[in-house]
Amino acid sequence: MITLRKSAERGHADHGWLESFHSFSFAEYHDPRYMGVGNLRVINEDRVAPGTGFGSHGHRDMEIVSYVLEGALGHRDSLGQSATIRPGDVQRMSAGSGIRHSEFNVSRDVQTHFLQIWILPDALGIAPGYEQIHIADDEKRGRLRRIASPQGGDGAVRLHADATLYAGLFDAGEAARMTLDAARHTYVQLARGTLVANGIALAAGDALHLQGERELTLEGGADAEVIVFDLAP
């Protein structure tokens, strides 16, 4: 079974300094039909105005992945980490037993556009942690490149969760194929551009949820950047 979620169907919040689209119920947006997929709880597509951001706030028991599409996202946390996340970077923060952090647009004239992803961990109360890697565009060009997994390593951040994330860049004439475990959930989030997934045309912000399927095929449209999630049943 394949379910299409159009971009315009997502929750939306505009706070002036922040515009956010919610794939699943979050904050003031609540829809009992969209509470997550498997252990994937949040995909927020955020655009943060120059010189603004999220002040210090706390999290517990969540694996949080940030994937920047445009601009630069500054990060500081109670572990003493201070970093800047740019396009091509993947950041994983394990909230575990508790962590506080802030995120802010380090530019004074360019917005920051990024995906904020939350995944439920396998165990509660683990030690908080942080990891960041950079993946060059040519490693994602015309293919799905693993960017996060329970094992980590080989150029992917480690998740304390039964979930593997892949990223790919596709233009016309570029295609990829992935064999799926039909017992698991697969979620395809198109971050930008256009793409055809299992014969279904997607535009930026659209998503597909695949259940009971054995194959995912991706064919490039134009300037596509996609995240594919392999998730626990």
C-alpha positions in Angstrom: 0.0 0.0 0.0 1.3 3.5 -0.9 -0.2 6.6 0.7 0.5 10.1 -0.8 0.7 13.1 1.6 0.6 16.3 -0.4 2.7 19.2 0.9 -0.4 21.5 1.2 -2.0 19.0 3.6 0.6 19.4 6.3 0.2 21.5 9.4 1.4 25.1 9.0 2.6 27.7 11.5 3.9 31.2 10.7 5.5 33.0 13.6 7.0 35.8 11.6 10.6 34.8 12.4 9.8 31.1 11.8 7.6 29.4 9.1 7.1 25.7 9.7 5.3 22.9 8.0 4.5 19.9 10.1 4.2 16.4 8.5 2.9 15.0 11.8 1.0 16.4 14.8 3.2 19.0 16.5 2.7 21.9 18.9 -0.7 23.5 18.1 -1.2 21.3 15.0 -3.0 18.1 15.9 -4.5 15.5 13.5 -5.1 12.0 14.9 -4.5 10.6 11.4 -1.0 11.9 11.4 0.8 11.1 14.6 3.9 9.6 13.0 5.0 6.6 11.0 6.5 3.7 12.9 9.1 5.3 15.3 9.3 8.5 13.2 7.5 11.1 15.2 8.3 14.5 13.6 9.4 16.0 10.3 9.2 19.8 10.5 10.3 21.8 7.5 11.5 25.1 9.0 12.5 28.4 7.5 14.2 30.7 10.1 14.6 34.4 9.4 18.1 35.9 9.4 19.5 36.6 12.9 16.7 34.8 14.7 16.2 31.3 16.1 15.1 29.0 18.9 16.2 30.0 22.4 17.5 27.5 24.9 15.0 24.7 25.5 15.0 21.2 26.7 14.3 17.7 25.3 14.3 14.2 26.7 14.2 10.7 25.2 14.3 11.6 21.5 16.7 11.1 18.6 16.8 14.5 16.8 18.3 14.9 13.3 18.8 18.2 11.6 19.3 18.4 7.8 20.1 21.8 6.4 18.9 22.7 2.9 19.9 26.3 2.7 21.8 28.8 4.9 23.5 27.8 8.2 22.1 26.7 11.5 24.0 27.5 14.7 23.8 25.0 17.6 24.8 25.2 21.2 23.9 22.7 24.0 24.3 21.9 27.6 27.0 19.3 26.7 29.2 22.2 25.7 28.8 21.6 22.0 28.9 24.6 19.7 28.7 24.0 15.9 27.3 25.4 12.7 25.3 23.1 10.4 25.4 23.8 6.7 24.0 22.1 3.5 25.5 18.7 3.3 25.8 18.3 7.1 23.8 15.8 9.1 23.5 16.4 12.8 22.2 13.9 15.4 21.4 14.9 18.9 20.4 12.3 21.4 18.3 13.9 24.1 18.3 10.9 26.3 18.1 11.7 30.0 17.9 15.4 29.2 19.6 18.1 27.2 19.1 21.8 26.6 20.1 23.4 23.3 19.5 26.5 21.1 19.4 26.8 17.3 19.7 30.0 15.4 20.3 31.4 12.0 23.8 32.6 12.0 23.3 34.8 8.9 22.1 38.4 9.0 20.7 38.4 5.5 19.9 34.8 4.4 17.2 32.5 5.7 18.0 29.1 7.0 15.9 26.3 5.6 16.2 22.9 7.3 14.4 19.7 8.2 14.0 18.9 11.9 13.4 15.1 12.4 12.5 13.4 15.6 12.7 9.6 16.0 11.7 7.6 19.1 14.7 5.9 20.7 14.9 2.2 21.5 15.6 2.9 25.2 14.8 5.7 27.6 17.2 7.6 29.8 20.4 7.0 27.8 23.3 9.5 28.1 22.8 12.6 25.9 25.0 12.8 22.9 25.9 14.7 19.8 27.3 13.8 16.3 27.8 15.7 13.1 29.1 14.7 9.7 29.4 16.2 6.2 28.4 14.4 3.0 29.5 15.8 -0.3 26.9 16.2 -3.0 28.6 13.8 -5.3 28.0 11.0 -2.8 24.3 11.6 -3.1 24.1 12.3 -6.8 21.8 9.8 -8.6 21.7 7.4 -5.6 20.5 7.0 -2.1 23.3 7.5 0.4 22.9 6.2 4.0 23.2 9.2 6.3 22.0 7.7 9.7 21.6 4.2 11.0 21.7 2.2 14.3 25.2 1.1 13.5 26.6 4.5 12.4 30.0 4.6 10.9 31.0 4.6 7.2 30.0 8.3 6.9 26.6 8.0 8.7 25.6 9.3 12.2 24.5 6.7 14.7 20.9 6.6 15.8 19.8 4.9 19.1 16.7 3.8 17.2 15.7 1.1 14.7 15.7 3.5 11.8 18.0 4.1 8.8 17.9 7.3 6.8 19.1 7.9 3.2 19.5 11.1 1.2 19.7 11.5 -2.6 20.0 14.2 -5.3 18.3 13.5 -8.6 17.9 15.3 -11.9 16.4 14.2 -15.2 17.8 10.9 -16.3 19.0 9.9 -12.9 17.3 7.0 -11.0 17.8 4.7 -8.1 16.1 1.5 -6.9 16.0 0.1 -3.3 14.8 -3.3 -2.1 12.4 -2.9 0.8 11.4 -5.2 3.7 7.7 -5.4 3.3 7.3 -5.8 7.1 8.7 -2.4 7.8 7.6 1.2 7.1 9.2 3.3 4.3 8.7 7.0 4.3 9.8 9.2 1.4 10.0 12.9 2.0 10.8 15.2 -1.0 12.7 18.2 0.4 12.8 20.1 -2.8 12.4 19.8 -6.6 10.4 17.2 -8.4 10.7 13.4 -8.4 8.8 10.3 -9.5 8.6 7.6 -6.8 7.1 4.3 -7.7 5.4 6.0 -10.6 3.9 8.8 -8.5 4.9 12.4 -9.3 6.1 14.3 -6.2 6.6 18.0 -5.8 8.6 19.7 -3.0 7.1 18.9 0.4 5.2 15.9 -0.8 5.7 12.5 0.9 4.9 8.8 0.4 4.3 6.2 3.0 4.9 2.6 1.8 3.6 -0.4 3.7 3.9 -4.0 2.4 5.9 -2.9 -0.6 9.1 -4.7 -1.7 10.7 -2.1 -3.9 11.2 1.7 -4.1 12.1 3.3 -7.4 13.1 6.9 -7.8 13.4 8.8 -11.1 14.7 12.3 -11.3 12.5 15.2 -12.3 14.4 18.4 -11.6 16.7 19.6 -8.7 15.3 16.9 -6.4 16.6 16.3 -2.9 14.9 13.5 -1.1 15.1 11.8 2.3 14.1 8.1 2.6 13.3 6.5 6.0 13.5 2.8 6.7 11.5 2.4 9.9 10.6 -0.1 12.6 7.2 -1.8 12.1 
